[in-house]
Amino acid sequence: MSLAVADTCFLINWLSFRRWEDIFRLFHRILLPSIMVPELRSQRVRGRVEELVYRGRLAILPRADYVDREALRIFNLVNSTP
């Protein structure tokens, strides 16, 4: 089973293509971090996301505290290095 992680920009652009379902020839399921869901403002995109979740083709990943902490640690490390 192949998985892909999508960000909001990719998801919005991907769903605007006529052959958007072709991606499922490569990936069984698309994963979308829940932190990105509020960025989906278009009713058309939200409706398509709901449909894909219902069909089991898209899963919304909950936030994980340890991932947030690690991301902040990396961000601080990068910003502290000249």
Phi, psi and omega in degrees: 000120179267136179240152174226144175255127183247146170260175186298315182300314179299313183300314180297313180294316182300317182288350179274348181280148181297322183256042184300333182287348179299336181299334181283357170283337179261322185234137179286323184214145176256136179252133180235117177300136185298334180298340182269347183302317179299340179284348180275090186269332183290130179296325178297314180293316179300318178297318179293321178298315178301317179298315181293323176296315180301319181281355180079015181267344179224134177238137178262121184272130177289157176290147177237126183305319183294328177291317177300317180296316180294319178298318178294320178299314179295317178302312180295322178297313180297317182287342179270352180263122181290000000 
